[in-house]
Amino acid sequence: MFSWCTDPDTLEGLAWLSCYLTTGKHMAFYRSFGTVMVLLLVTAPVALAFGFAGAMAARSHFAPLSWLGKGYTAVVRGVPDIAFFLFFVIALDQGIEYLRHRIKCPDWSEPIRQGNDFVVCPAAKMPLSTAPQWVHETYGFALAVITFAIVFGAFAANVLYGGMRAVPRAQMETAEAYGMSRRQAFWRILVPQMWVYALPGLGNLWMILIKATPLLFLLGVEDIVYWARELGGSKTSAFTYPHPDWRLYYFLALLAFYLLLTRVSEILLDRLMARLTHGQATSGGKSTDKGLAI
């Protein structure tokens, strides 16, 4: 980046460090922090949507739909996250390629399963081998978002289902007595109040989601863990800027990043909880009222 970085062998001290920290690989490392934040900001609402749909299905009076909602939460919550991530990404990727293969290559005569290999026609590859690099990266990131959303959506469904059941039944009966339909009582009475009971669990789930972002490394996404390991490892003379094993310092930077992120999240969640429970007959609302009274 700097003009004096043309010949790394002649650099020493701060000049060497300034050039080392501004290499292309380090720029990718800095951008990977943005990748983690984008993953969190995209996955959280998508997982919440999955969770809300799962909770609505679980409390449905239509038995098959209720079984589907409860089965979704039970199956996903019962499988270790790492195992689900490794399985689902491969299954989803091969499923998409299989459907494209059936549509684009109907005359293909060779078997798709050839020993341990999954072989489809070139036109069915997803993404295509001729696609630019950003398409490959976006596709991998999209698979990661879907996988994270399905896993954490199951936990969110369980939290939201508990929040719905925590709303006093008498309030629903009163709403129906005033002439509201079951649908109106659900959206106007139950849903607004369930967030008060569900927010503590959703807050914990958000913290777990933050701690789970290093799993991007297992999904083939070049995240902060990938670059910390690559850049921190000891280099040989084949690298432009050889150095000793500095992984301790790189992972220490990741530790500081995650601690800062969780601390900011705690502050925001506390403020949101105080706003939602203000004036309500819950433990959180009572403690808020006492604080204002003092």
N, C-alpha and C positions, 0 to 999 in steps of 0.2 A: 504493500500500500504506500509506504513512504519511499522517497527517492533514494535513500541510503540503504535500502533493502536489496539492492541488485546482487550483491555478493555477500551471502551470509557468513562466509569463512573469515571475512575481515571485521566482523562485528563483535563487540563485547559489551558486557554490562547492560545498562538500560536500553541502549540502541538495539542490542540483540533481542531483548525481551519485547521491545515495542514492535519489532518486525515479526517475532514469533507469535505474538498475540493477535496479529492482524492478517495472518495467512488465510487463504481460502477455506481451509478446513476449520479454522477457528470461527470464521464467519458463519459457516454451517452449524457449528456448535452453538453460537449465539442465537441463530434463527430457530434452533431446536427448542429453546425455551418458549418461543412463540407457538411452536407446534403443540407443546404440552398445554398451554393456556387455551389454544383453539379447541383442542380435544375436550378439555373440561367444559368450556362454554357451549360447545355443540352437543356433547354427550349428555350433560345434565338435563336440559329440557326434553331431549329425545327419550332418555331413560324414564323421566317423570311421566311422559306420555304413555310409554309402555306400562309403567306401574299403575297409572290411573285406569287404563283399559283393563289391565289384569285384575285390579281391585273391583271394578264394576262388574266384570265377568264373574268373579268369585262370589259376589253377593247377589247374582242374578237368580230369579225364581225359575228360570228355564234350566233344568238339570244338566243337560249336556254342556251348556255355556258355563255353568258354575263349575263343572268338573274340569273344563278346559282351563279356566282361570286358576283354580286351585292346583291343577296338575302342573301348569307352567311355573308357578312359584315353587312347588315342591321339587320338581326335577332340577331346575337351574340352581336353586339354593343347596341342593344335595350333592352337586358335583363341584369338586375343587375348581377354583377360578382358572388356574393354569391349564388344567386338563381341558376345560371347556373352551378356553381361548385357542389352544392348539388344535382341538378337534373342529370347532365351528368354523374357523377361518378356512381350513382346508376343505371342509364339507361345502361351505357356501361358494367358495371359488370354483370347485369342481362342479357343483350344481349349476352355476351360471354357464360355465363352459359346455356342459352337457346339453343344456337347453339350446344354446347357440349352435352347437354341433348338429342337433336334430333338425334345426330350421335351415341353416346355411349349407349343410352338406348331407342332403338326404340320400345321395348315391354312394356314400362312404361304405365300403364293404369290409374293412378291417375292424377287428374288435377294439373297443375303447380301452378295456382293461387288458393290458399286455404284460403279464407277470406283475411286477410291482409298479409298473408305469401306467399313468393315466394319459392316453394319447387321443387328441382330437385333431380335426383338420386345422390348418393354419388360420383359416378365416374365422374359426370359432374361438381362438385364443382371446383371453380377456385380461388385460388389454392386448391389442395387436403388437407384434414384435416391432412393427414399423412406427408405432406411436411414439411421440416425444416423451422425454423423461418425466415431465410434469404430469402427464397422464398416468404413468405407472405409479408415481408417488401419490397422486390424488386417489387412485383406485385403492391402493393399499391403505391409505388413511381412512377412506370410506368404509372398508371392511372392518377396520379397527373400531370406528365409531359404532357401527351396527352391533359388533360383538360386545363392546362395553355397554351399550344401551340395553341389550337383551339381558345380560347378566345383572346389571344394577337395576334394571327395570323390575326384575323378579323381587329383589329386596324392597324396592320402593312400593311394589304392589302389596307386599305384606304389611309395610308400615301404614300405607293409606287405608288398607282394609281395617287395620286396628283403629285408625283414627275415625273411620266412619262408624265403627261399632261403639266408639267411646262417646259419640254425641248422644245425649239422653233421648230415649225413645219417646218420652212424653212430648218433646218439642215437635217431633214428626206427627204425632197424633193430634197435637193442637193445630198444626198447620193444615192437616186434612180436615179437622173439624171446622176450620174457617173457610173451607171450600176449595183449598188447593188440591190439585191432582197429585198423584204420587210422583210424577215427573217434576212438577213445579216445586214440591216440597224437597225433592232431592237436590235440585240446583239452587234453590233460594235459601234453604234452611240447613241441609246436611253438609253440602260442599263448602260453603263459607266457614262453617264452624269446625269442620274436621281438620283444617290446617293448624289450628291451635294445638290439637292433640298430636298431629303427625309431624310437626316441625322439629321437635327434638330428635326423633328417629331419622328424619330426612337430613338433619344437620350432621348426625353421626355418619350417615351414608355418604354425604359429600366429603367428609374427611377420609373415609375409606377409599372413595374414588380418587382423591388426590394421591393417596399412598399407592394406588394400583397403577398409576400412569407409567411407572417403569416397565410394566408388562408390554408396552409398545415395542420394546426391544425384542421380545419373543415373537411379535407379529411381523417382524421385518421392517419396521419403521425406524428410520435413523433419528432416534430421540436423544435426549440429553445423556442418558446412561450409555448409549452406544458411543457417542462422541467422547464422553469422559473416559471410557475405557480405551478408545483408540488413541486419543491425544495424550492421555496420561501414561500410557505404557512406554517402556524404554525403547528408544529408537536406535537404529544402526546407522552406519555411514551412508546407507542408501537413501535416508531421509534428509531433507534440506536442513532441518533444525534438529539434530540429534540431541537427546537429553537423557538423564537417568529416569528411573521409574518415579513418576510424579502422580500416580493415580490417587494417592492419599489426598493431595491438594485438590484435585479435580472433584473427587467425591465429597470432600469437605465443602466445596462450593455448592454442590447439589444439596447437601445437608442444610446449609444456610438458606438456600432457596426454598426448600420444602417447609422449613420451620417458619420462615417469613410468610409463606403462602397460607399455612394453617393458622397462624396467628391473626392475619388479616381476616380470614374466613370466620374465626371465632368472634371477632369484634362485630362483623356484619351480621352474623347469625343472632348474636345477643340483641342487637338493635332491632332486628326484624321480629324476634320473639317478643321483645318489650312492646313493640307497636301492635302486634296482633293480639296480645293478651291484655292490653290496657283496658281496664274497666270490666273485664270478664270474670266470671265466677270460677276461675281456675287457680291452681297454685301459682302459676306465673303471673296471672293478673292480679292476684292478691298481693304478691310481693312487690309488684310494680306500684300498686296503689299505696302500699306502706312507705315505699321509698319517696313517693311524691309528697305524702303527708308529712314525713319528717323534714 
